[in-house]
Structures are given as structure tokens and as C-alpha cells.
Amino acid sequence: AWPICVLMLALLPAATGLLLLTPILPSSSPSAIKLSSTSRLLPPSFNPQCNGQWVEFAANVQRRDPARLLPLKELPANIVIRPANKFSEVPLSQIGTMIRNSDLNNLDMRSIFQLCSEMGGFGKIDEFKMYFLEQGWRSYLVAEDTSTGELVGCAQLTRIQLGGYFYIRDDLQIKNLFVRPEYQRLGIANHLIHGLMQRLKPRERAWGLASKDTEAFYLLFASGFVGLTWSEVGRVFPGLLWWLMWPFHLQRLADPNTIYFAAEGRGNDQAYNPAG
């Protein structure tokens, strides 16, 4: 009986918060954009946990252009999209000196945080989360300007945490997507998203959250994602699982105009997500 008790205790914080939020969560939002009709998008008998085909179904309803499932244009010759480097790739002879001098600037995670700080306003708490709570360097792709060696963009594919160590296995979220202003409009963000989608099997899904008519909104649309309203997402996840999706509900409270974009994985059946 004790494993069941441990499981209930682990879920208690998330479940308790959601029970408190339930009475004040609005059932609909007149100001939220309607990219599709709920009745047309997801039939009542549709069970996404069984076959995972609802993204394709929604894409057909929204007449998604198949061309958006590939990068829209080629990158400049000096821009390279690659996985973030791990700490152990630094020569062992330099690690001790770097730690003593607090000189970690040549590590990708240091550069990623600097980019997130400058463009996203990240602070010390966000830095702690990035290093210790959000799967670290394995979850990032970066864009590097090979002519200068500078990281000019980053994007993260991370698990959607439900509480404690519990997360959804086949649903992940794209976060911390930033590109330096002088490198925007070159297709870098589009390539970063496509690279992350290559880490997912076709049965897996990635989510991206964006407010109506923002740059992120149009970027996700151009990258082959389909947009759902909060009430439509509630028909994707069955029953209790939907109410455990507290990150989505908190986003709903923070910004009722949020659109929940989703796309199927674009790797093959052997696709590997190094972040786990």
C-alpha cells in the first residue's frame, strides 16, 4: 500500500492547487481567438491518448500547408544550428581553473542564460530553474554564428511537469525561444523549432503557448503548428489528466488570449530526445 500513498502525496500539491483554481477558471473566453470550431475539430468520441491522430485531424480542418512542416528557407552560411554542449566537453585541464575563477562564459548554458536574461528578463530564480529543474543543456538547441563564435539563438524542448517528478510522457513543450534582434528575420527561430521537432517520434507531440497576434503566434503557425483554444485543449486530454495540466491553467489565468499550439513529432520511430 505504501507506493500508492507516496504517489498520492507526490500529486497532492498540484491537485490541491487545481481544485482551488477550478471554481474561478472561466469556461470560455470571448476575446480568445477561435482558430477552429470545437465541434468540428474534435468529435466527442475522439480519444487522443489511444491513437494520437488529433493533430493531423485538426491540421486538415485548418487546411495546414504541408510546406510548413519543413524549414521555410535556408540559413545563412555562417549560422549553424546544433545541440548545446555539455560541461564534460570542456578540457579536463581547464575545468578546475574555470570553477575557481567562476569563468563559465564559454559554456553554452552560460551563454543561453545570458541570452534569456537580455531578451526575456530572466533573473536569478530563472537561472536556478534552468540549471537544476528544467533538464539542463540536453534540452536545448542553439544557433551559433561561426564567424564570431557567438550564440545568437536558443530554444528548449522540455517536459510538462504535473507535480514533483511526474510528467506526461508523450507531450512536451517548446520554451525559452530567443534570437538576438540583429539576427532575426533570417529563419533561425523556424530552424530551431524544426530541429527540436526532429527529436520527437510521430506519436509524440510538442506544445507552444503564444498570445494572439504576437511574433511567437505567427512563428508557431508558420512552423506547422495547429492552434487550439483553452476549451479545445480540454477535449484533447481526458478527465483528470486535463485538470492536472496546471501550467496550461495558470497560463490561462495570466493571459486569456493565449493560443495553445501543438504539432506532431517529425522524427522517425527511432527519434531520440536527449533530454529524456
Salt bridges, closest charged atoms under 4 A:
ASP108 OD2 - ARG82 NH1 2.78
GLU118 OE1 - ARG180 NH1 2.64
GLU127 OE2 - ARG110 NH1 2.95
GLU127 OE1 - LYS124 NZ 3.76
GLU134 OE2 - LYS175 NZ 3.49
GLU144 OE1 - ARG82 NE 2.76
GLU150 OE2 - ARG180 NE 3.15
ASP170 OD1 - ARG203 NH1 2.77
ASP171 OD2 - ARG205 NE 2.77
GLU215 OE2 - ARG185 NH2 3.56
GLU264 OE2 - ARG64 NH2 2.96
